[in-house]
Amino acid sequence: PEDKQKDALSAALQEPAAPPSANKIQETIRNLNKLIKKERKSFLEQRLSIEMDDRDAAQSMAVASEYLPRRLLFAARAGLADNITIAIQSGADIHAVDTRFNNWTSLHFAADKGHDKVV
């Protein structure tokens, strides 16, 4: 399906010189937005995944305690309900703030992006 979308977009962008209809332009924009959203979600999911190596338990806990608030904030911003659940179950502080964004919490980010399911 993704390859078909890319092929359809490529074909739409390489049509003859005749101006496309308004409907065709809107359809192309919708398809591009869907593709961008899917790619952004995939990127954030990859960025949020954590791989633990052979660190000792104390070091792993220190890394996790620094990582969990960020994971929760990123997941809320992206609307990734499963990742939010995992972060909270792993001990992420739901009141943690992102100092780079006016001390917003995960609730602020989810609400700002319109992620009703995670609010």
N, C-alpha and C positions, 0 to 999 in steps of 0.2 A: 504493500500500500504506500509506503513512504517513497519508494522508487517511482511509482506511478504519479504521485504528487509532484515529485521533482521533475519528471518528464513532462507533465502537463504544464508546469510553470515554465520550464525551458521553452516548450513549444509556444506558449502564450507570449513569451518575451521575444521570440524570434519570428513572429508573424510578419506578413508582408507590410509594406509601408502604409497601407490604408489604416486610418485611425481606428482603434478598437472602440467598441460601444462602451457606454458607461457601465452597463451590467458586466461586461467582460472585465473591465478594470476593477470593479468592486469584487468580483469573484477572485481575481488574481490577488488582490490585497488580502482578502479573507484567507486564501490558501497560504500566502506568505506568513500571515500572522499565526496561523495554526502551526506551521512548520517552525517558526521562531519560538513559539511557546513550548513546543515539544522538545526542541534542541536545548532551550534554556533549562527546562525541567530535568532533562537527562544530564546536563552539565552539573547542575546543583546536586543531583542525586550522587553523581560520581564524586564530587567535591566533599559531600557529607559522609561518604563511606569511610570507615576507619579500619585500618588493618593493623592489628597488634602483632608485633614480632616477638622475639624472645626476651623482652625486657623483664626485669624482676617485678614482683607485684607492687612494691612501693612506687616505683617509677611509673608503672602503668596507671595506678590510681591518681598520681599527680597529673599525668597527661590527661586522663579522663576528666578530672575536676576542672581543668582549664578548657577542655574541648566541649563538654556537655552544654554549657550556656550558649556557646557559638552555634552548636548544632541545632539547638532549639530555636534560636533566632533566625538562622538561615532557613530552617524547615518551615517556620511560620511565614516568613517572607515569601517562600515559594508555594505555600499551601499544601505541603506534603504531610498529610494527616498521619500516615504510618510512621514517618520519621519523628514527628512530634511525640507520638505515643511512646516510641522506643526511647527517646531522649528523656521524657518524664519518668518512665519506668526505670531508667538507668540512674535517676537521681538528679536530673537537671533542675535547677531552681527556676520555677515559672515566673519569679519576680526579677530575674536577672535582667540587666539593662545593657544596651549597646551605647557606650559613651560617645561613639562617633556619630550617632544619630539622635542627639538631644535626649539621651537616656531613655529611649524607647524600649519597651518590653516586647516579648513575642506577640502579645495581644495587639499592641499598637501596629506592628508590621502586618499581621494577618488582616486586621480590620482595614488598614490603609490600602492593601492590595485587593480587598474585596473577597477574601477567602472565607465565605460564610460557613463552610463545613468545619473549619478549624477554630473559628471564633467561639 
